[in-house]
Amino acid sequence: MVDHTGRRDDNLIDQIQERLPRLNKSERKVAEAILRDPSAATRYSIAALARAADVSEPTVNRFCRGFSATGFPDFKIRLAQSIATGTPYVGQNIEPDDTAAEFTDKIMLTTIASLDKARQSLDPEAIATVVDYLIQAKQISFFGTGGSASVAMDAQHKFFRFNIPVSFYDDTLMQRMLAAGASVGDAIVLISYTGRTRETVEIAHLARSNGATVIGITNPDSPLAEACTAVLGVTAPEDTEVYMPMTSRIIQLAVIDVLATGVTLKRGPDFLEHLRKIKESLKPTRFPLQ
């Protein structure tokens, strides 16, 4: 969005500058500390910013919430996004001259803030519904391509423990053939950040037409979401049209952990003995702790 002056009204630095005269004395000190060196501010801890502004940490938190941030980490990510659009094909907040300390800090902070936003946006009822579908499935297939392929593989590693036949596929031709051969009782989990890959959407329609339960871990407003039986809406402030997937992939992995935990709890305490036996089988493969 662009305001009447032609500036982007979602640019945090512009917002701080525009509101500076209306801030109270303590919050103005925070704003001035940030505006003196916005790049340095993205690397501050909350304690460091409080010291730089000569205010308390609660004042910094109050200042951040005043700019619609969920907390200080979220505020720093928005600040970093306002400073630069990023280095194409690398990372959305990464600048070409960033030091190792700077780009490491940006990536970690972006991931933390994005996970927190995902936590707030995930629908517990949708999670419970998907867990029920997975419990009832006679077999589960995880499909992912590109950056989501490694997430689908991780899902297979998690779910093979549940005494349900489970597989993962990252080849769209294999996915299409599996979808064509699917039937009632099969669960196919399609993992896609954008939800706009044509082949993936076509595979979802094909699997559903054959009676399979199709679960999407994807953007809730995407064509893939519309094609699925159930959807876990996953979004991240990441433009994968230009930048390589980073936080979106981490969020997807966390969602897989949520589902695996849900299935474990649904199986009840008697199932824990089965998980213990699997874990115990690894002991002979490891050197003992020193």
Secondary structure as GFF3:
##gff-version 3
##sequence-region A 1 290
A	DSSP	alpha_helix	12	19	.	.	.	ID=ss1
A	DSSP	three_ten_helix	20	22	.	.	.	ID=ss2
A	DSSP	alpha_helix	25	36	.	.	.	ID=ss3
A	DSSP	alpha_helix	38	41	.	.	.	ID=ss4
A	DSSP	alpha_helix	46	53	.	.	.	ID=ss5
A	DSSP	alpha_helix	57	66	.	.	.	ID=ss6
A	DSSP	alpha_helix	72	83	.	.	.	ID=ss7
A	DSSP	alpha_helix	100	121	.	.	.	ID=ss8
A	DSSP	alpha_helix	124	136	.	.	.	ID=ss9
A	DSSP	beta_strand	139	144	.	.	.	ID=ss10
A	DSSP	three_ten_helix	146	148	.	.	.	ID=ss11
A	DSSP	alpha_helix	149	159	.	.	.	ID=ss12
A	DSSP	three_ten_helix	160	162	.	.	.	ID=ss13
A	DSSP	beta_strand	166	169	.	.	.	ID=ss14
A	DSSP	alpha_helix	172	180	.	.	.	ID=ss15
A	DSSP	beta_strand	186	192	.	.	.	ID=ss16
A	DSSP	alpha_helix	198	209	.	.	.	ID=ss17
A	DSSP	beta_strand	213	218	.	.	.	ID=ss18
A	DSSP	alpha_helix	223	227	.	.	.	ID=ss19
A	DSSP	beta_strand	230	233	.	.	.	ID=ss20
A	DSSP	alpha_helix	247	267	.	.	.	ID=ss21
A	DSSP	three_ten_helix	269	271	.	.	.	ID=ss22
A	DSSP	alpha_helix	272	280	.	.	.	ID=ss23
A	DSSP	three_ten_helix	283	285	.	.	.	ID=ss24
###
